[in-house]
Amino acid sequence: VPKITLLLVLGHHFERLVRDGAVRDYADIARQTGLTRARVTQIVNLTLLAPDIQEAILALPVTASSDPVHERSLRAVVAEPV
């Protein structure tokens, strides 16, 4: 599975944990996972991508070669104002 697909799913999971009250905030997730707060925010920000982009990421084929899309390249897309 492409890494970007896993990160998007993880971002939705983190967001759901906060929304459902399982954790207090993203800083709490960072403490529990050993990630930095900045990294947790980067992962959760993938959930801000347009639905059609998220669908395309989730539909990426499983390949043995390198990932077709990298999370770093999507950070600029997430940062764009709507």
N, C-alpha and C positions, 0 to 999 in steps of 0.2 A: 504494500500500500504506500503511495507517495507520502512523504513526510508532511507536506502541506495539508493533505486530507486529514491526517491524524491530528495536526495542530488545530485545524478548524473544528473538528469534533471535540477536542479538548477545550477549546475556547467556549463552545456552547455548554459543555459540562460545567466549567467554572462559573459561567454566568448563571446557570440553573442553580448551582449550590448557593450562590449569594441570594438569588431571587427567592428560593424556597426557605431561606433562613438556616440552612445547614452550617454555613459559616457566616461570620459577621461581615467580612469584606474581602477584597482581593489581597490585602496585606495578610490576612489570616491564611488564605490559600498559600501565599508565598512562604509563610513560616512553616506550614505543614508539609509543603512539598520540597522545600529547600531551594526553590527558585527565587530570583529577585522579584521585588514588586514590579520593576520595570518590565521584566520578561513576562510576568503574568498579564500585565496590561497589554503588551504586544500580542500575546496569544488571544486574549479576549477581544481585542480590536478587530480580529479577523471576522468576528460575528457582525461587524458593521458594514462589511462588503455587501453590495447589492445582491439580492436573492439569486439572480441569474448567474452571477459570478460564483456564489457559494455552490449552486447546483452543479456548475461546470467543474469545480474543484472536487466535489463529492463523486462525480462521474469519471474522474481521471482513471485511466486503465492502470492496472497493476503491471509494472514492468521490472525487469531485472536491471535495466540501465538507470542512468541518473534521473533524478526527479525533473519533470517537465516544467514545473513552476516552483520558484523559491519564495519563501515567506518574506524575505528581505525586499524582494522586488514589489511585493504587494503593500508594503508599509506606506509607500507614497500614494497609492490608490486610496487606502483607508484615510489618509490625512487630507485628501482633497475635500473642500467644502461642497456641500450638496447644492 
